[in-house]
Amino acid sequence: MENSIEIPKEYLETVKNIKTLKKVLWINSHKKNFSEISDALEIKEEEIKDAEERLKRFAPYLIKAFPETKSTNGIIESPLIEIPKMKSRAEEDIKEKIYGKLYIKCDNQLPIAGSIKARGGIYEVLKRAEDLALKNGLIKKDDDYSKFYSDEFKNFFSDYTIQVGSTGNLGLSIGIMSAQLGFKVKVHMSADAKQWKKELLRSKGVNVVEYSSDYSKAVEEGRKLSNEDPKSMFIDDENSKDLFLGYAVGAFRLREQLKKMNIPVDRDHPLFVYLPCGVGGGPGGIAYGLKLIYKDNAHLFFAEPTHSPAMLLGLITGLHNQISVKDFGLDNKTEADGLAVGRPSGLVGKIMDPILDGEFTVEDNQLYRFLAALAEEEKIYLEPSALAGFPGPALISKEYGEEYLKNSTHICWATGGSLVPDNIMKGYYEKGKLLNNRRK
Ligand SMILES: *Cc1c(COP(=O)(O)O)cnc(C)c1O
């Protein structure tokens, strides 16, 4: 396969480095100015607004079903925090200065699922539930949706099954949400999925099917089994527009946060956002929304493990979901379970091609080093995947220079962590601390 893949000449060196597991920074030469692409963008702001409205309709239900959402009135959202001490640590680690201010978007604290999947996964389950309820005359759009929290609705949904393939967190978000609504749920977990994630799901009555193969296979099997059952719905992380829309809502929520915090985004104050990327839906949706809002003043980067740079290879070759990291001799083995995806979403790759500024790859050891640093400096505890964006601000500062970046805002998107059991988190921290000490 590999020999037949054509690599653009300008990226030959990058691909060579990817194949030998070197860290790379890739700047996307396909990126266009917003004015050149805006007419061709197929997903319109109205659709994202529609998704946001749907989440608002469900807010009264979420307050009842998940009381931890009461403090935010049933809206699933996370804080944005400036982390100046972590900025110094990131500079030290990468050995480059960071120009501009550094913030963290704490999706690790998102209620219900403890990860970025609380945006897309939960949204899609709610959308399916609403569609079914509307179609069967159980509800009207202007009703009080706390009605979903009832035996009547649970009985109704118990006739249906929701299935999903996952490396862990998507299964958690979809499993928890679907089970709460009353659906039968089957989660097809890839070999990367952590044991505690499987156990947590089983404790909620979710049927967890384990695979010894990777994520793509778990999705394929789940999709096939679901298609055989007319009362089963498959949530397709590789192809779902609804997931994408759920994630994109996050961009509009971030705009409100930035406004409230008086953080400007304009020509003189560019915004740089660093998003850990697995199959692509989460970072893709958020990046897309930010591009609609901030146009050329938003610079969007994805981060992937050196062992699983699926989206990056898809973008470089233009082959998207037709290639896998295995075609390049990579093993797709990483401690960053949320990013252990060998074949990217074709839907997302094609959308991102003219939008994304670039990508970089990270080593697992770097994830642990940043994990320990963030815990020490800011008392924020993330799972390894969620730290992938943290090398970004220093790498990009070197690439773009002080003149353009001096008033910039960098946001590292922290994509998960609050559900990690304490003993496992302690192990992560100790490992990172050891790695940091070794470099002193
Ligand atoms: C799923 C996940 C991501 C990436 O999202 P994709 O939609 O798979 O690209 C990043 N971080 C964590 C912790 C995740 O669980």
The ligand as an SDF file (V2000), in Angstrom:
LIG
                    3D

 15 15  0  0  0  0  0  0  0  0999 V2000
  -11.9760   11.6720   21.9630 C   0  0  0  0  0  0  0  0  0  0  0  0
  -10.9540   12.4580   22.6030 C   0  0  0  0  0  0  0  0  0  0  0  0
  -10.2080   13.3910   21.8880 C   0  0  0  0  0  0  0  0  0  0  0  0
  -10.3030   13.6080   20.4080 C   0  0  0  0  0  0  0  0  0  0  0  0
  -11.5990   13.6910   19.8590 O   0  0  0  0  0  0  0  0  0  0  0  0
  -11.8550   13.0300   18.4470 P   0  0  0  0  0  0  0  0  0  0  0  0
  -13.2490   13.4050   18.1200 O   0  0  0  0  0  0  0  0  0  0  0  0
  -11.6980   11.5510   18.6040 O   0  0  0  0  0  0  0  0  0  0  0  0
  -10.8440   13.5880   17.5030 O   0  0  0  0  0  0  0  0  0  0  0  0
   -9.2560   14.1050   22.5930 C   0  0  0  0  0  0  0  0  0  0  0  0
   -9.0550   13.9290   23.9070 N   0  0  0  0  0  0  0  0  0  0  0  0
   -9.7790   13.0590   24.6240 C   0  0  0  0  0  0  0  0  0  0  0  0
   -9.5080   12.9170   26.0870 C   0  0  0  0  0  0  0  0  0  0  0  0
  -10.7400   12.2920   24.0020 C   0  0  0  0  0  0  0  0  0  0  0  0
  -11.4390   11.4180   24.7130 O   0  0  0  0  0  0  0  0  0  0  0  0
  1  2  1  0
  2  3  1  0
  2 14  2  0
  3  4  1  0
  3 10  2  0
  4  5  1  0
  5  6  1  0
  6  7  2  0
  6  8  1  0
  6  9  1  0
 10 11  1  0
 11 12  2  0
 12 13  1  0
 12 14  1  0
 14 15  1  0
M  END
$$$$
